[in-house]
Amino acid sequence: GDLPANSWSVAGVAFYNTAYPNTYINVDETWNLKFTAIAAHKSQFDEEYLKKVRMYFELKGEEYAKG
């Protein structure tokens, strides 16, 4: 049926991170599942962008793991 409200489109998606994190959570066991969930939003992320985001998060994870 008809929705009671007007449709709405997402204008953008933003990620936020701090230059100096104070909490770390190991997501090694679920990383691929989490990234697959992000990638499922195909209308929001193209393949090239996803490659860059994945590389960034993986490099940051390695950096933070070293301390």
N, C-alpha and C positions, 0 to 999 in steps of 0.2 A: 503494500500500500504506500500511500504518500507519507512522507515524513512531515512532522509538524513544524519543522524549522528549515530555513534555507541551508543549502549545502555549504561547506566551508573547505577551502583548500589550504594546505600548508605552504606558507611562503618560504620557509627555510628551516633547516635543522642545524643546531649549534651544539658543539661539544665544548665542555669547559674543563680545564685542568689547571692546576696551580704549578708554578715553577718550583715550589718547595713542598712536595707532599709530606704529610705527617702520619699517614696511615697507609699500610700496604696490605693487600689481600691477594694471596696466591690463587690464581684462576687457571693454573696449568691443566687441571683435569677437565675443565669445562670450556676452555678457550675456543676450541673449534666449534662447539655447539653455540656458544655466544656469538661468535662471528657469523656463523651461518644464519642465525636469527636476524642479525643486522642486515646481512646481504639479501634477505628475503624481501626487504622493502625496495624492490627494483625501481619503483617510480621515484624514489628519493636519491638513490645512489647508482651511478654508472660504474662499470667494471674498473675503469682507470682510477676513479676516486677511491673505490674499495681497496685496490692494490696499495695505494699510498697510505690510506688509513691503517690498513693491517700492518704494513711495514713500520709505520710510526709507532703503533702500540707495541709491536714486538721488540723494536729497538729500545723503547723506553722501559719495557719490562726487563730486558737484559741489563740495562743501565742501573735500574733500581735494585735488581737482585744482587748486583755487585756491592751495593752499599755506597 
